[in-house]
Amino acid sequence: MNFLTKYPVLKNRMYLRKLLTETVFTTMALENQLVSRSKIEQIVDLALQEGKSPTEINSELIRILKGS
């Protein structure tokens, strides 16, 4: 059985975005690593984008983390 067949709700991008953002934000808070929710949302959005090369993703991730 395919993972997405077993959990079809994960095909919903908005649900997946919310789930990943909340999971990362909560986990980091539990580890006393304060990162703004908006930065986490930007990173999750970047991770969910399709059709970008690893180089493009890497440069955008660096831009997000530097805050520019």
C-alpha positions in Angstrom: 0.0 0.0 0.0 1.3 3.4 -1.0 1.8 6.0 1.8 -0.4 8.6 0.1 -3.1 5.9 -0.5 -3.1 5.1 3.2 -3.1 8.8 4.3 -4.9 10.7 1.5 -5.2 13.8 3.6 -1.5 14.5 3.1 -2.3 15.3 -0.6 -3.9 18.4 0.7 -1.2 21.1 0.5 -2.8 23.4 3.0 -3.2 20.6 5.6 0.3 19.4 5.1 1.7 23.0 5.3 -0.1 23.5 8.6 0.9 20.1 10.0 4.6 20.7 9.2 4.6 24.2 10.5 3.0 23.3 13.8 5.2 20.2 14.2 8.5 22.1 13.6 7.5 25.1 15.6 6.4 23.0 18.6 9.5 20.8 18.5 11.9 23.7 18.3 10.1 25.4 21.2 10.4 22.3 23.3 14.1 22.4 22.7 14.3 26.1 23.7 15.1 27.1 20.1 13.0 30.2 19.4 12.4 30.6 15.7 9.6 32.8 14.5 6.6 31.0 13.0 6.8 33.2 9.9 10.4 31.9 9.2 9.2 28.3 9.7 6.3 28.9 7.3 8.7 30.3 4.7 10.9 27.2 5.0 8.0 24.8 4.9 6.6 26.6 1.8 10.0 26.3 0.2 10.2 22.6 1.0 6.7 22.0 -0.5 7.6 23.7 -3.8 8.0 21.5 -6.8 10.2 22.0 -9.8 13.1 23.8 -8.2 16.7 22.7 -8.4 18.6 21.9 -5.2 20.8 25.0 -5.9 17.7 27.3 -6.1 16.3 25.8 -2.9 19.6 26.2 -1.1 20.0 29.8 -2.0 16.5 30.6 -1.0 16.9 28.8 2.3 20.1 30.8 3.0 18.2 34.0 2.2 15.4 33.1 4.6 17.7 32.1 7.4 19.7 35.4 7.1 16.4 37.3 7.3 16.8 39.3 4.1 
